[in-house]
Amino acid sequence: MVCALIVAAHVPVRTEYGHFCEYTGSVKEWTAWLVLVKTDELYRKSKLEVFLEEKHASELQHRWISFRDTTTFLAAGRLYACGAPGPLFDLPQSLFDQWCDAVSEDEKLKLYHLLVSGDKVAIEGKTHEMQEFILTRLGYILK
C-alpha cells in the first residue's frame, strides 16, 4: 500500500512545455495533462518563418530548443527543466518581428543562414546589432 502511494505521488498531472526555434525565432507552447491530453497549444510564427514559408519554403528548417518544461506531480511537487536556447531567444519576439519588417528580403535570408550555421558568437553579435537598430529606430537609447 505504501509503495502504491509513493508511486501515485509521482504521477505527472500537468506539464507545461515551451520550445523556441533557433533558426526562425518562432515559439510553440502547450500543456499536457496526465501525459495524455494537450491543451493551450500556441504556435507563434516569427515574421522570419512566415517570410521563409512564402519565399524559400524548400530551405525552411527548425531547431526546437526547450525553454520551459515544468511538471507538476500529484503530491510530489514540481520539477523544472529546460534547455539553453541561443542568443536570439533573448531578443523579444516583437522586436525581432519589427526588425524583419524593416529590412530587405536579402537581409532576412542572410540572417536565416547565419542562424542555421550555429555560429554563436556571430549570432550574438547580430542579435545585439538588431536590438540597436530597432531601439534606435524607435527613439530609444541603449545604455
FIZA-185146 format. One record per residue (C-alpha): x, y, z; residue in one letter. Coordinates in Angstrom, 3 decimals. Layout:
<atoms>
atom px = X py = Y pz = Z resn = A
...
</atoms>
This chain:
<atoms>
atom px = 0.000 py = 0.000 pz = 0.000 resn = M
atom px = 2.804 py = 2.414 pz = 0.933 resn = V
atom px = 4.588 py = 1.636 pz = -2.336 resn = C
atom px = 1.385 py = 2.376 pz = -4.275 resn = A
atom px = 1.056 py = 5.759 pz = -2.525 resn = L
atom px = 4.673 py = 6.630 pz = -3.261 resn = I
atom px = 4.228 py = 5.745 pz = -6.929 resn = V
atom px = 0.916 py = 7.625 pz = -7.132 resn = A
atom px = 2.542 py = 10.737 pz = -5.635 resn = A
atom px = 4.918 py = 10.816 pz = -8.600 resn = H
atom px = 2.245 py = 10.696 pz = -11.292 resn = V
atom px = 2.710 py = 13.707 pz = -13.593 resn = P
atom px = -0.567 py = 15.610 pz = -13.555 resn = V
atom px = 0.361 py = 18.607 pz = -15.666 resn = R
atom px = 3.394 py = 19.556 pz = -17.742 resn = T
atom px = 3.873 py = 22.963 pz = -19.352 resn = E
atom px = 6.126 py = 22.963 pz = -22.392 resn = Y
atom px = 7.754 py = 25.803 pz = -24.286 resn = G
atom px = 10.069 py = 25.454 pz = -27.276 resn = H
atom px = 11.971 py = 28.092 pz = -29.236 resn = F
atom px = 13.221 py = 27.619 pz = -32.814 resn = C
atom px = 16.815 py = 28.792 pz = -33.004 resn = E
atom px = 16.582 py = 29.025 pz = -36.814 resn = Y
atom px = 13.410 py = 31.120 pz = -37.150 resn = T
atom px = 12.694 py = 32.718 pz = -33.769 resn = G
atom px = 9.260 py = 31.065 pz = -33.605 resn = S
atom px = 7.775 py = 29.779 pz = -30.346 resn = V
atom px = 5.445 py = 26.895 pz = -29.573 resn = K
atom px = 3.893 py = 26.191 pz = -26.185 resn = E
atom px = 1.378 py = 23.706 pz = -24.808 resn = W
atom px = 0.192 py = 21.989 pz = -21.641 resn = T
atom px = -0.060 py = 18.208 pz = -21.278 resn = A
atom px = -2.429 py = 16.710 pz = -18.705 resn = W
atom px = -1.689 py = 13.236 pz = -17.350 resn = L
atom px = 0.647 py = 12.888 pz = -20.357 resn = V
atom px = -2.425 py = 12.125 pz = -22.499 resn = L
atom px = -4.240 py = 15.366 pz = -23.337 resn = V
atom px = -2.743 py = 18.506 pz = -24.895 resn = K
atom px = -4.319 py = 21.893 pz = -24.211 resn = T
atom px = -3.407 py = 25.560 pz = -24.541 resn = D
atom px = -1.492 py = 24.913 pz = -27.761 resn = E
atom px = 0.063 py = 28.081 pz = -29.118 resn = L
atom px = 2.345 py = 28.479 pz = -32.134 resn = Y
atom px = 3.714 py = 31.980 pz = -32.642 resn = R
atom px = 5.423 py = 32.109 pz = -36.007 resn = K
atom px = 8.027 py = 34.788 pz = -36.325 resn = S
atom px = 7.975 py = 37.092 pz = -39.326 resn = K
atom px = 11.159 py = 35.337 pz = -40.447 resn = L
atom px = 9.368 py = 31.980 pz = -40.563 resn = E
atom px = 6.438 py = 33.487 pz = -42.468 resn = V
atom px = 8.875 py = 35.018 pz = -44.975 resn = F
atom px = 10.683 py = 31.701 pz = -45.421 resn = L
atom px = 7.410 py = 29.805 pz = -45.904 resn = E
atom px = 6.335 py = 32.251 pz = -48.595 resn = E
atom px = 9.621 py = 32.755 pz = -50.453 resn = K
atom px = 12.035 py = 29.936 pz = -49.534 resn = H
atom px = 9.916 py = 27.013 pz = -48.340 resn = A
atom px = 12.434 py = 24.414 pz = -49.528 resn = S
atom px = 15.121 py = 25.899 pz = -47.243 resn = E
atom px = 12.978 py = 26.132 pz = -44.113 resn = L
atom px = 14.293 py = 24.074 pz = -41.207 resn = Q
atom px = 13.621 py = 24.165 pz = -37.477 resn = H
atom px = 15.801 py = 23.551 pz = -34.445 resn = R
atom px = 13.489 py = 23.483 pz = -31.444 resn = W
atom px = 15.091 py = 24.045 pz = -28.036 resn = I
atom px = 13.126 py = 23.740 pz = -24.801 resn = S
atom px = 12.929 py = 26.887 pz = -22.690 resn = F
atom px = 10.283 py = 25.585 pz = -20.293 resn = R
atom px = 9.387 py = 22.113 pz = -19.097 resn = D
atom px = 7.554 py = 22.298 pz = -15.784 resn = T
atom px = 5.908 py = 19.149 pz = -14.454 resn = T
atom px = 3.503 py = 19.163 pz = -11.523 resn = T
atom px = 3.121 py = 15.799 pz = -9.817 resn = F
atom px = 0.107 py = 14.503 pz = -7.911 resn = L
atom px = 1.708 py = 15.010 pz = -4.500 resn = A
atom px = 5.462 py = 15.225 pz = -5.047 resn = A
atom px = 5.659 py = 18.897 pz = -6.029 resn = G
atom px = 7.145 py = 20.307 pz = -9.228 resn = R
atom px = 10.103 py = 19.535 pz = -11.436 resn = L
atom px = 11.647 py = 22.218 pz = -13.645 resn = Y
atom px = 13.830 py = 21.566 pz = -16.660 resn = A
atom px = 14.809 py = 23.484 pz = -19.778 resn = C
atom px = 17.399 py = 23.701 pz = -22.481 resn = G
atom px = 19.572 py = 26.653 pz = -23.355 resn = A
atom px = 18.308 py = 28.480 pz = -26.451 resn = P
atom px = 20.860 py = 30.653 pz = -28.223 resn = G
atom px = 21.252 py = 34.449 pz = -28.195 resn = P
atom px = 18.237 py = 35.133 pz = -30.423 resn = L
atom px = 15.993 py = 33.884 pz = -27.581 resn = F
atom px = 16.946 py = 36.953 pz = -25.523 resn = D
atom px = 15.549 py = 39.284 pz = -28.189 resn = L
atom px = 11.795 py = 39.733 pz = -27.593 resn = P
atom px = 9.797 py = 38.309 pz = -30.497 resn = Q
atom px = 8.055 py = 41.656 pz = -31.032 resn = S
atom px = 11.420 py = 43.392 pz = -31.589 resn = L
atom px = 12.583 py = 40.563 pz = -33.825 resn = F
atom px = 9.416 py = 40.878 pz = -35.903 resn = D
atom px = 9.879 py = 44.653 pz = -36.151 resn = Q
atom px = 13.413 py = 44.091 pz = -37.407 resn = W
atom px = 12.088 py = 41.632 pz = -40.023 resn = C
atom px = 9.535 py = 44.239 pz = -41.156 resn = D
atom px = 12.241 py = 46.891 pz = -41.519 resn = A
atom px = 14.905 py = 45.018 pz = -43.505 resn = V
atom px = 15.151 py = 43.655 pz = -47.025 resn = S
atom px = 14.433 py = 40.086 pz = -48.041 resn = E
atom px = 18.166 py = 39.586 pz = -48.615 resn = D
atom px = 18.899 py = 40.658 pz = -45.015 resn = E
atom px = 16.309 py = 38.221 pz = -43.668 resn = K
atom px = 17.729 py = 35.372 pz = -45.742 resn = L
atom px = 21.261 py = 36.264 pz = -44.673 resn = K
atom px = 20.164 py = 36.169 pz = -41.022 resn = L
atom px = 18.489 py = 32.785 pz = -41.518 resn = Y
atom px = 21.667 py = 31.309 pz = -42.997 resn = H
atom px = 23.645 py = 32.715 pz = -40.062 resn = L
atom px = 21.210 py = 31.154 pz = -37.568 resn = L
atom px = 21.389 py = 27.776 pz = -39.326 resn = V
atom px = 25.207 py = 27.958 pz = -39.264 resn = S
atom px = 25.127 py = 27.815 pz = -35.454 resn = G
atom px = 27.967 py = 30.338 pz = -35.057 resn = D
atom px = 27.005 py = 31.512 pz = -31.552 resn = K
atom px = 29.496 py = 34.412 pz = -31.466 resn = V
atom px = 28.327 py = 35.806 pz = -34.809 resn = A
atom px = 24.663 py = 35.250 pz = -33.864 resn = I
atom px = 25.180 py = 37.062 pz = -30.566 resn = E
atom px = 26.796 py = 39.987 pz = -32.411 resn = G
atom px = 23.983 py = 40.091 pz = -34.963 resn = K
atom px = 21.351 py = 39.935 pz = -32.207 resn = T
atom px = 22.952 py = 42.911 pz = -30.467 resn = H
atom px = 23.103 py = 44.778 pz = -33.794 resn = E
atom px = 19.400 py = 44.050 pz = -34.366 resn = M
atom px = 18.498 py = 45.369 pz = -30.895 resn = Q
atom px = 20.407 py = 48.587 pz = -31.507 resn = E
atom px = 18.788 py = 49.028 pz = -34.923 resn = F
atom px = 15.237 py = 48.628 pz = -33.643 resn = I
atom px = 15.656 py = 50.555 pz = -30.408 resn = L
atom px = 17.423 py = 53.430 pz = -32.158 resn = T
atom px = 14.758 py = 53.476 pz = -34.870 resn = R
atom px = 12.030 py = 53.615 pz = -32.227 resn = L
atom px = 13.756 py = 56.502 pz = -30.479 resn = G
atom px = 15.149 py = 54.603 pz = -27.502 resn = Y
atom px = 18.773 py = 54.943 pz = -26.438 resn = I
atom px = 20.795 py = 51.905 pz = -25.476 resn = L
atom px = 22.945 py = 52.394 pz = -22.409 resn = K
</atoms>
